[in-house]
Amino acid sequence: MNVSLTVWIVTLVIIGGLFVFDYFAHVRVPHEPTLKESGFWSAFYVIIALVFGGFIWWKWGGQYGGEYYAGFVTEKALSVDNLFVFVVIMARFAVPRQYQQKVLLLGIAMAIVMRGVFIAVGAAAINAYSWVFYLFGAFLIYTAVKLVREAGHEEEAEAGREDKLIPFVNRFVPTTDEYHGDKLFTRIKGKRFATPMLLVLIMIGFTDLLFALDSVPAIYGLTEEPYIVFAANAFALMGLRQLFFLLDGLLDRLVYLSYGLSIILGFIGVKLLFHALQKNTLSFINGGQAVDLPKISTGLSLSVILGVLVITTVASLIKSSYDARTAAAVSHEDSSGPAD
């Protein structure tokens, strides 16, 4: 896949332009977006991402187009997992709803920059050392196991990070206890203070950094092309702000999503290990020779990813609906009281 510098520049300008548009059209004036607004713009960014995949398919062929779509779906699913943590952060810092958009958009912009750095480092490492795929695969399998163990305990994890973060920041920047609109800094009696909004932004940025450690190796398990890796990451993150408000009330009902994501990460981890063995150069494995293993196609990968997401989403909604009916029945019995 030969991607010219011009294509890279145009892509970066498009992504940057969409962020600038998003800021001036929706974020500059603080407000709480309606469900209709969030739904429309979430769909808009998904359509943009799908159209971009069509461009890749037309320009470089179906193989790369399929890799982009598989990567985009995976990264989009992982970004939904981010939203669980964002909800916890917003709740713990009691961020007013009308001010949440700005900090989310800035956090997403930070995430794209950080992932761009990770992608560049990952591409350089892969080009220099093929055994890096062993590390990526093992890390994803470890992450899959960790995700299952921590399912449902996001609030406790964020509380621990918050307890370490706030004293650290306060050592360098005095912080106010109250919000001053959506400002990150304010002046009180001529002295400069950080607002709690800055702490929220740092927490979101740090969380994005941790998620990048999972997402970048995951997509490198689907494609080795840095351009596709970056584009899939960027377009998956765009529209995440709108998705946050759209799914805010639904997130608690996706009780099995973490398990589904763990299956996806584990599957991609195994695929990476297969790929590493097929390109093996380590002398202590099969005498430094490649291992003959079946290749997991992009089509199979996309089918597994979509299938797992559909099954876990449907199962989550059925479970949540059953729990709600059970709770309502118990509440009704309690309110009725014992028969005379």
C-alpha positions as CSV (number, residue, x, y, z in Angstrom):
1,M,0.0,0.0,0.0
2,N,1.7,3.2,-1.2
3,V,0.3,6.2,0.5
4,S,1.8,9.5,-0.7
5,L,2.6,12.5,1.5
6,T,-0.2,14.4,-0.2
7,V,-2.8,11.8,0.8
8,W,-1.5,11.9,4.4
9,I,-1.7,15.7,4.5
10,V,-5.2,15.8,3.0
11,T,-6.4,13.2,5.5
12,L,-4.9,15.2,8.5
13,V,-6.5,18.4,7.2
14,I,-9.9,16.7,6.8
15,I,-9.7,15.3,10.4
16,G,-8.5,18.6,11.8
17,G,-11.2,20.5,9.9
18,L,-13.9,18.2,11.3
19,F,-12.7,18.9,14.8
20,V,-12.6,22.7,14.2
21,F,-16.1,22.5,12.8
22,D,-17.3,20.4,15.8
23,Y,-15.9,23.0,18.2
24,F,-17.4,26.1,16.6
25,A,-20.7,24.5,15.6
26,H,-21.5,22.7,18.9
27,V,-19.0,23.2,21.7
28,R,-18.0,26.9,21.8
29,V,-21.4,27.8,23.3
30,P,-21.9,25.5,26.4
31,H,-25.1,23.6,26.3
32,E,-26.5,20.1,26.9
33,P,-27.1,18.4,23.5
34,T,-30.5,16.9,22.9
35,L,-31.0,13.3,22.0
36,K,-31.9,14.3,18.5
37,E,-28.8,16.4,18.0
38,S,-26.5,13.6,19.4
39,G,-28.2,11.0,17.3
40,F,-27.9,13.0,14.1
41,W,-24.2,13.9,14.5
42,S,-23.3,10.4,15.7
43,A,-24.8,9.0,12.5
44,F,-23.1,11.7,10.5
45,Y,-19.6,10.7,11.7
46,V,-20.3,7.0,11.2
47,I,-21.3,7.8,7.6
48,I,-18.2,9.9,7.1
49,A,-16.1,6.9,8.3
50,L,-17.9,4.5,6.1
51,V,-17.4,6.7,3.0
52,F,-13.7,7.1,3.8
53,G,-13.5,3.3,3.9
54,G,-15.1,3.3,0.4
55,F,-12.3,5.6,-0.7
56,I,-9.7,3.2,0.6
57,W,-11.4,0.3,-1.2
58,W,-11.6,2.2,-4.5
59,K,-8.0,3.5,-4.2
60,W,-6.1,0.5,-2.9
61,G,-8.5,-2.5,-3.3
62,G,-10.8,-4.7,-1.3
63,Q,-8.0,-6.2,0.9
64,Y,-7.1,-2.8,2.4
65,G,-10.7,-1.7,2.4
66,G,-11.7,-4.7,4.4
67,E,-8.8,-4.2,6.8
68,Y,-10.0,-0.6,7.4
69,Y,-13.6,-1.6,8.1
70,A,-12.4,-4.4,10.5
71,G,-10.2,-1.9,12.3
72,F,-12.9,0.8,12.4
73,V,-15.5,-1.6,13.9
74,T,-12.9,-2.8,16.5
75,E,-11.8,0.7,17.5
76,K,-15.4,1.9,17.6
77,A,-16.3,-0.9,20.0
78,L,-13.3,-0.2,22.2
79,S,-14.2,3.5,22.2
80,V,-17.6,2.6,23.6
81,D,-15.7,1.0,26.5
82,N,-14.0,4.4,27.0
83,L,-17.5,5.9,27.5
84,F,-18.1,3.8,30.7
85,V,-15.0,5.4,32.2
86,F,-15.9,8.9,31.0
87,V,-19.3,8.5,32.7
88,V,-17.6,7.6,36.0
89,I,-15.2,10.5,35.7
90,M,-17.9,13.0,34.9
91,A,-20.0,11.7,37.9
92,R,-17.1,11.7,40.4
93,F,-16.1,15.3,39.5
94,A,-19.8,16.4,39.3
95,V,-19.2,18.1,35.9
96,P,-22.3,20.1,34.9
97,R,-23.9,18.6,31.8
98,Q,-23.7,21.8,29.8
99,Y,-19.9,22.0,30.3
100,Q,-19.1,18.3,29.4
101,Q,-18.9,18.7,25.7
102,K,-15.7,20.9,25.7
103,V,-13.7,18.6,27.9
104,L,-14.8,15.6,25.9
105,L,-13.7,17.2,22.6
106,L,-10.4,18.2,24.0
107,G,-9.8,14.8,25.5
108,I,-10.6,13.1,22.1
109,A,-8.2,15.5,20.3
110,M,-5.5,14.5,22.9
111,A,-6.3,10.8,22.2
112,I,-5.8,11.2,18.5
113,V,-2.4,12.9,19.0
114,M,-1.3,10.2,21.5
115,R,-2.4,7.4,19.3
116,G,-0.6,8.9,16.3
117,V,2.6,8.8,18.3
118,F,1.9,5.2,19.4
119,I,1.1,4.2,15.8
120,A,4.4,5.7,14.5
121,V,6.4,3.9,17.2
122,G,4.5,0.7,16.6
123,A,5.1,0.9,12.8
124,A,8.9,1.5,13.3
125,A,9.1,-1.4,15.8
126,I,7.3,-3.8,13.4
127,N,9.5,-2.8,10.5
128,A,12.6,-3.3,12.5
129,Y,11.7,-6.4,14.6
130,S,9.1,-8.9,13.4
131,W,9.1,-10.5,16.9
132,V,7.1,-7.4,18.2
133,F,4.0,-9.3,17.1
134,Y,4.7,-11.8,19.9
135,L,4.6,-8.9,22.4
136,F,1.5,-7.4,20.9
137,G,-0.3,-10.7,20.9
138,A,0.6,-11.6,24.4
139,F,-0.3,-8.1,25.7
140,L,-3.8,-8.3,24.1
141,I,-4.5,-11.8,25.6
142,Y,-3.4,-10.4,29.0
143,T,-5.6,-7.4,28.5
144,A,-8.5,-9.6,27.6
145,V,-8.2,-11.6,30.8
146,K,-7.8,-8.3,32.8
147,L,-10.9,-6.8,31.2
148,V,-13.0,-9.8,32.3
149,R,-11.6,-9.5,35.9
150,E,-12.3,-5.8,36.1
151,A,-15.8,-5.9,34.4
152,G,-18.2,-3.8,36.5
153,H,-15.4,-2.3,38.7
154,E,-14.6,0.8,36.6
155,E,-15.7,3.2,39.4
156,E,-13.2,1.6,41.9
157,A,-10.4,1.8,39.3
158,E,-11.1,5.5,38.5
159,A,-11.3,6.4,42.2
160,G,-7.8,5.0,42.8
161,R,-6.4,7.0,39.9
162,E,-8.2,10.1,41.1
163,D,-6.8,9.8,44.6
164,K,-3.3,9.8,43.1
165,L,-3.9,12.4,40.5
166,I,-5.4,15.3,42.5
167,P,-2.6,15.6,45.1
168,F,0.0,15.4,42.3
169,V,-1.6,18.2,40.2
170,N,-2.1,20.4,43.3
171,R,1.6,20.2,44.0
172,F,2.2,22.2,40.8
173,V,-1.0,24.2,40.2
174,P,-3.4,25.5,42.9
175,T,-6.9,24.3,42.1
176,T,-10.3,25.8,42.9
177,D,-13.1,23.7,44.4
178,E,-15.8,25.1,42.1
179,Y,-16.3,25.3,38.3
180,H,-15.9,28.6,36.5
181,G,-18.0,27.9,33.4
182,D,-16.1,25.5,31.1
183,K,-12.8,27.3,31.7
184,L,-9.7,25.2,32.5
185,F,-8.0,28.2,34.3
186,T,-9.3,31.2,36.1
187,R,-8.0,34.2,38.1
188,I,-9.0,35.0,41.6
189,K,-7.7,38.2,43.1
190,G,-5.1,38.4,40.4
191,K,-3.8,34.9,41.1
192,R,-4.0,32.1,38.5
193,F,-5.9,28.9,39.5
194,A,-6.8,25.7,37.7
195,T,-10.4,24.7,37.8
196,P,-11.7,21.1,38.4
197,M,-12.3,21.1,34.6
198,L,-8.5,20.8,34.1
199,L,-8.4,17.8,36.5
200,V,-11.2,16.2,34.4
201,L,-9.3,16.8,31.2
202,I,-6.1,15.2,32.7
203,M,-8.1,12.2,33.9
204,I,-9.7,11.7,30.4
205,G,-6.3,12.2,28.7
206,F,-4.7,9.7,31.0
207,T,-7.5,7.2,30.5
208,D,-7.2,7.6,26.7
209,L,-3.5,6.9,27.0
210,L,-4.3,3.6,28.8
211,F,-6.9,2.7,26.2
212,A,-4.4,3.4,23.5
213,L,-2.1,0.7,24.9
214,D,-4.9,-1.8,24.0
215,S,-6.4,-0.3,20.9
216,V,-3.2,0.2,18.8
217,P,-1.9,-3.4,19.2
218,A,-5.4,-4.6,18.5
219,I,-5.7,-2.9,15.1
220,Y,-2.1,-3.9,14.2
221,G,-3.5,-7.4,14.5
222,L,-5.9,-6.6,11.6
223,T,-3.6,-4.6,9.4
224,E,0.1,-3.6,9.2
225,E,-0.5,-0.4,7.3
226,P,0.1,2.7,9.5
227,Y,-2.2,4.8,7.3
228,I,-5.2,2.4,7.9
229,V,-4.3,2.1,11.6
230,F,-4.3,5.9,12.1
231,A,-7.4,6.5,9.9
232,A,-9.5,3.8,11.6
233,N,-8.5,5.2,15.1
234,A,-9.2,8.8,14.1
235,F,-12.6,8.1,12.6
236,A,-13.6,5.8,15.4
237,L,-12.9,8.5,17.9
238,M,-14.6,11.3,16.0
239,G,-18.2,11.4,17.0
240,L,-17.4,9.9,20.4
241,R,-18.5,13.1,22.1
242,Q,-22.0,12.8,20.6
243,L,-22.1,9.1,21.3
244,F,-21.4,9.9,25.0
245,F,-24.6,11.8,25.2
246,L,-26.6,9.4,23.0
247,L,-25.7,6.3,25.0
248,D,-25.5,7.9,28.4
249,G,-28.6,6.2,29.6
250,L,-27.9,3.0,27.7
251,L,-24.4,2.3,28.9
252,D,-25.5,0.7,32.2
253,R,-27.6,-1.8,30.2
254,L,-24.6,-3.1,28.2
255,V,-23.7,-5.4,31.0
256,Y,-21.9,-7.9,28.8
257,L,-19.9,-5.5,26.6
258,S,-16.7,-5.9,28.5
259,Y,-16.9,-9.7,28.1
260,G,-17.5,-9.2,24.3
261,L,-14.5,-6.9,24.0
262,S,-12.3,-9.3,25.9
263,I,-13.3,-12.0,23.4
264,I,-12.4,-9.7,20.5
265,L,-9.1,-8.7,22.1
266,G,-8.3,-12.3,22.8
267,F,-9.1,-13.4,19.3
268,I,-6.9,-10.6,17.8
269,G,-4.2,-11.6,20.3
270,V,-4.2,-15.2,19.0
271,K,-4.2,-13.9,15.4
272,L,-1.1,-11.8,16.2
273,L,0.6,-14.8,17.7
274,F,-0.2,-16.9,14.6
275,H,1.2,-14.1,12.5
276,A,4.3,-13.9,14.6
277,L,4.9,-17.6,14.3
278,Q,4.4,-17.5,10.5
279,K,7.1,-14.8,10.3
280,N,9.2,-16.3,13.1
281,T,12.9,-15.4,13.3
282,L,13.6,-16.3,16.9
283,S,16.1,-19.1,17.2
284,F,14.5,-20.7,20.3
285,I,11.2,-21.2,18.5
286,N,11.2,-23.9,15.8
287,G,14.9,-23.4,15.2
288,G,14.4,-19.9,13.9
289,Q,12.1,-21.1,11.1
290,A,8.6,-20.0,10.2
291,V,5.8,-22.2,11.5
292,D,3.2,-23.3,9.0
293,L,-0.2,-22.2,10.5
294,P,-3.5,-21.3,8.8
295,K,-3.9,-17.6,8.1
296,I,-6.9,-15.9,9.7
297,S,-8.4,-13.8,6.9
298,T,-9.7,-10.2,7.2
299,G,-13.2,-11.5,6.3
300,L,-13.1,-14.0,9.1
301,S,-11.8,-11.4,11.6
302,L,-14.6,-8.9,10.6
303,S,-17.2,-11.6,11.0
304,V,-16.0,-12.6,14.4
305,I,-15.8,-9.0,15.6
306,L,-19.3,-8.1,14.3
307,G,-20.8,-11.4,15.6
308,V,-19.4,-11.0,19.1
309,L,-20.6,-7.4,19.3
310,V,-24.1,-8.3,18.1
311,I,-24.5,-11.2,20.5
312,T,-23.1,-9.4,23.5
313,T,-25.3,-6.3,22.8
314,V,-28.5,-8.3,22.4
315,A,-27.7,-10.5,25.4
316,S,-27.0,-7.4,27.5
317,L,-30.3,-5.8,26.6
318,I,-32.2,-9.0,27.3
319,K,-30.5,-9.3,30.7
320,S,-31.2,-5.7,31.6
321,S,-34.8,-6.0,30.6
322,Y,-35.2,-9.1,32.6
323,D,-33.6,-7.5,35.7
324,A,-35.8,-4.5,35.3
325,R,-39.0,-6.6,35.2
326,T,-37.8,-8.6,38.2
327,A,-37.1,-5.5,40.2
328,A,-40.5,-4.0,39.3
329,A,-42.2,-7.2,40.4
330,V,-40.4,-7.3,43.7
331,S,-41.2,-3.6,44.3
332,H,-44.8,-4.3,43.5
333,E,-45.0,-7.2,46.0
334,D,-43.3,-5.1,48.7
335,S,-45.7,-2.2,48.2
336,S,-48.7,-4.5,48.2
337,G,-47.8,-5.9,51.6
338,P,-49.0,-9.2,53.1
339,A,-52.5,-10.2,52.5
340,D,-55.0,-9.9,55.5
